[in-house]
Every structure is written in C-alpha cells, then in structure tokens.
C-alpha cells in the first residue's frame, strides 16, 4: 500500500481565502470501489460481497481527512438509496470518512435526477453548506461526473486510468473555470488537489 504525503500543510487548505477547496465529492463505482457484476446494482449495494475498495482508496481518504478536507459521496445508482449506500460503505470500512452520502436511485427511473443533472450537485452543496468553487468532484466518467460538476460550477479531478475511465461525449463544451484536472487514478488525488489549490490561489493574487 502506498503512503501519500500531502504537498501542503493543513493550514494552507483551511485558511488564506474563500476560493480554496474545502469539500471533496466522490463518485463510487470504478472510482473508490469496484462495481457490482454487470456494472449496475440490480439489488441493494450492501448485498454484493464482490464489491471491494480499489487500491489505495482508504489511504487517500485518510490523507484528505488529515489535511482538513470535508468529504461527501454523490453516486448514480439503480435501486440503492442513500441509506443502503451508507451500509455498503460501512461494510468497506470507510463510512466514517463522509459527512454526507447521496445515492440517486435514478438509473431505472427517468423521473429521478442523477448525474450530470445540476440539481443533484446542488443538493450536496446545500447540505454541506459550501459554494460551488469550494468543491471538487472526483470521478472516472466524463459524461456524468465531470460534465455535471463543470456545469454546476464545481472543479473536477478526472481519472485517466483506461481500466476505469469512461468518455462517450467528446463534443460538449466545458467552462474554465471551474477547472478540470486529469489525474491517473485515485492515488494521485492529493497531488491533483494540490495543483488545484495552487491554481485557485494564483487566480486570487
């Protein structure tokens, strides 16, 4: 297991101006954990013993917590609601890292919003009481995680590892800012956040 050393002090993150990132919003499937067989939760997520943490996930969560970041989950799901998703996170030993967990239960119900709909991002921001420019989304899927965050005014770290990276939409424009920073995989999230913090700080000066 890799040990991650942040390239900034806790005080650099929590002080110094209202543009610094305070909240990390995590995708789940193929970002923090593996997906159910077939890729979709046909039954509640906490009933899948096959779902495992991806390599380095818990180390990164620990690093971000120690650096003063708040953390939340925003995940598109088929049948699993937020309570079920919390139980899955508890089974994986990481529930306590998150101040808020929202699972959309929308993939089989078009009447329910899910990523990339801006409304679900706004629900997370409202619950966590942060502004869009104070948040960053971490995810593997361009069409949902990254485009949705960008349209909501939220920065994004996009996983590039071809084992998990998904992009179908290659035409939709994005805004800059908020910034989209490509990283290889979740082990690079601390460095990606450091880069993003420096970028936001540079724009203030």
C-alpha positions as CSV (number, residue, x, y, z in Angstrom):
1,X,0.0,0.0,0.0
2,X,1.3,3.4,-0.9
3,X,1.8,6.1,1.7
4,X,0.8,9.5,0.5
5,X,2.5,12.7,1.7
6,X,0.5,15.9,1.0
7,X,2.4,18.7,-0.6
8,X,0.8,21.4,1.6
9,X,0.0,22.0,5.3
10,X,-3.4,21.8,6.8
11,X,-3.4,25.5,7.4
12,X,-2.8,26.2,3.8
13,X,-6.0,24.5,2.9
14,X,-8.3,25.8,5.6
15,X,-7.1,29.5,5.6
16,X,-6.0,32.0,3.1
17,X,-9.1,33.0,1.1
18,X,-12.6,32.0,0.2
19,X,-11.6,30.3,-3.1
20,X,-9.6,27.4,-1.6
21,X,-11.2,24.0,-1.9
22,X,-13.0,22.7,1.2
23,X,-15.1,19.8,0.0
24,X,-14.2,16.7,-2.0
25,X,-17.2,14.9,-3.6
26,X,-16.5,11.3,-4.5
27,X,-18.1,9.1,-7.1
28,X,-18.2,5.4,-6.1
29,X,-18.2,2.8,-8.8
30,X,-14.8,2.4,-10.5
31,X,-13.6,5.4,-8.5
32,X,-13.5,4.4,-4.8
33,X,-14.8,0.9,-5.2
34,X,-15.3,-1.8,-7.7
35,X,-18.7,-2.1,-9.4
36,X,-21.3,-4.9,-9.0
37,X,-21.3,-7.7,-11.6
38,X,-22.7,-6.2,-14.8
39,X,-21.9,-2.7,-13.6
40,X,-25.3,-1.8,-12.1
41,X,-26.9,-2.5,-8.8
42,X,-29.7,-4.9,-9.6
43,X,-30.1,-5.5,-5.9
44,X,-29.0,-3.3,-2.9
45,X,-25.3,-2.5,-2.9
46,X,-24.7,-3.8,0.6
47,X,-25.8,-7.3,-0.6
48,X,-22.8,-7.6,-3.0
49,X,-19.8,-9.3,-1.3
50,X,-17.9,-8.9,-4.6
51,X,-17.7,-5.1,-4.2
52,X,-14.2,-4.1,-2.9
53,X,-12.3,-0.9,-2.3
54,X,-10.0,0.0,-5.1
55,X,-6.3,0.0,-4.4
56,X,-5.1,3.0,-2.3
57,X,-8.7,4.3,-1.7
58,X,-8.5,4.2,2.1
59,X,-5.1,5.8,2.2
60,X,-6.3,8.7,0.1
61,X,-9.4,9.2,2.3
62,X,-7.2,9.3,5.4
63,X,-4.8,11.8,3.8
64,X,-7.6,14.1,2.8
65,X,-9.2,13.9,6.2
66,X,-5.8,14.7,7.9
67,X,-5.4,17.7,5.5
68,X,-8.7,19.2,6.7
69,X,-10.9,18.4,3.7
70,X,-14.6,17.5,4.2
71,X,-15.8,14.6,2.1
72,X,-19.1,13.5,0.6
73,X,-20.4,10.9,-1.8
74,X,-22.5,11.5,-4.9
75,X,-23.3,8.3,-6.8
76,X,-25.7,7.3,-9.6
77,X,-27.4,4.1,-8.5
78,X,-30.2,1.9,-9.9
79,X,-32.0,0.6,-6.9
80,X,-29.8,1.6,-3.9
81,X,-30.8,4.6,-1.9
82,X,-28.5,6.7,0.3
83,X,-29.1,4.5,3.4
84,X,-28.2,1.3,1.5
85,X,-25.1,3.0,0.1
86,X,-24.0,4.0,3.6
87,X,-24.3,0.4,4.7
88,X,-22.1,-0.6,1.8
89,X,-19.5,2.0,2.8
90,X,-19.7,0.7,6.4
91,X,-19.1,-2.9,5.0
92,X,-16.0,-1.5,3.3
93,X,-14.8,0.3,6.4
94,X,-15.0,3.8,5.1
95,X,-18.4,5.2,6.1
96,X,-16.9,7.5,8.8
97,X,-14.9,9.5,6.2
98,X,-18.0,11.0,4.8
99,X,-20.2,13.9,6.2
100,X,-22.9,13.3,3.6
101,X,-23.8,10.4,1.2
102,X,-26.3,10.8,-1.6
103,X,-27.2,7.9,-3.9
104,X,-29.6,8.9,-6.7
105,X,-31.5,5.6,-7.2
106,X,-32.2,7.0,-10.7
107,X,-30.7,4.7,-13.3
108,X,-34.0,2.8,-13.7
109,X,-36.3,5.7,-13.1
110,X,-36.1,8.6,-15.5
111,X,-38.3,10.7,-13.2
112,X,-35.5,10.9,-10.7
113,X,-32.5,13.2,-11.3
114,X,-29.0,11.9,-11.3
115,X,-25.6,13.0,-12.5
116,X,-25.0,15.0,-14.7
117,X,-28.1,16.9,-13.7
118,X,-27.0,20.0,-11.8
119,X,-29.8,19.6,-9.2
120,X,-28.1,16.6,-7.5
121,X,-24.8,18.6,-7.2
122,X,-26.7,21.5,-5.7
123,X,-28.3,19.2,-3.2
124,X,-24.8,18.1,-2.0
125,X,-23.5,21.7,-1.9
126,X,-26.6,22.9,0.1
127,X,-26.3,20.0,2.5
128,X,-22.6,20.7,3.1
129,X,-23.1,24.5,3.1
130,X,-20.3,25.2,0.6
131,X,-20.2,27.3,-2.6
132,X,-19.5,25.5,-5.9
133,X,-16.0,27.0,-6.3
134,X,-15.1,25.5,-2.9
135,X,-15.8,21.9,-4.0
136,X,-14.2,19.4,-6.3
137,X,-15.7,16.2,-7.8
138,X,-13.6,13.1,-8.2
139,X,-14.8,10.6,-10.8
140,X,-14.0,8.3,-13.7
141,X,-16.9,9.1,-16.0
142,X,-16.7,12.3,-18.2
143,X,-20.3,12.3,-19.2
144,X,-21.8,12.2,-15.7
145,X,-19.2,13.1,-13.0
146,X,-17.1,15.7,-14.9
147,X,-19.6,17.4,-17.2
148,X,-22.2,17.6,-14.3
149,X,-19.7,19.1,-11.9
150,X,-18.5,21.6,-14.5
151,X,-22.0,22.7,-15.3
152,X,-22.6,23.2,-11.6
153,X,-19.5,25.4,-11.2
154,X,-17.6,22.7,-9.3
155,X,-14.0,21.8,-10.1
156,X,-13.2,18.2,-11.1
157,X,-10.4,15.6,-11.0
158,X,-10.9,13.1,-13.8
159,X,-9.4,9.6,-13.5
160,X,-7.5,8.7,-16.7
161,X,-6.6,5.1,-16.0
162,X,-8.1,3.2,-19.0
163,X,-9.2,0.4,-16.7
164,X,-11.9,2.7,-15.3
165,X,-12.0,5.9,-17.4
166,X,-15.2,6.4,-19.4
167,X,-16.0,9.1,-22.0
168,X,-18.7,8.9,-24.6
169,X,-19.4,12.6,-25.1
170,X,-16.5,14.2,-26.9
171,X,-18.3,17.3,-28.1
172,X,-19.9,19.1,-25.2
173,X,-18.0,22.3,-24.2
174,X,-16.8,22.9,-20.7
175,X,-16.3,26.0,-18.7
176,X,-12.9,27.1,-17.4
177,X,-13.1,27.9,-14.5
178,X,-14.2,25.7,-12.9
179,X,-11.1,23.6,-13.6
180,X,-11.0,20.0,-14.9
181,X,-7.7,18.4,-13.9
182,X,-6.8,14.9,-15.3
183,X,-5.1,12.5,-13.0
184,X,-4.1,8.9,-13.5
185,X,-6.0,7.3,-10.6
186,X,-7.2,7.9,-7.1
187,X,-3.6,7.6,-5.7
188,X,-3.0,10.9,-7.5
189,X,-5.9,12.8,-5.9
190,X,-3.7,14.5,-3.2
191,X,-1.4,15.9,-5.9
192,X,-4.3,16.8,-8.1
193,X,-5.8,18.7,-5.2
194,X,-2.5,20.5,-4.5
195,X,-2.4,21.6,-8.2
196,X,-6.0,22.8,-8.0
197,X,-5.4,24.7,-4.7
198,X,-2.4,26.4,-6.3
199,X,-4.4,27.3,-9.4
200,X,-7.2,28.8,-7.4
201,X,-4.7,30.7,-5.2
202,X,-2.9,32.0,-8.3
203,X,-6.1,33.4,-9.7
204,X,-6.8,35.4,-6.4
205,X,-3.4,37.1,-6.5
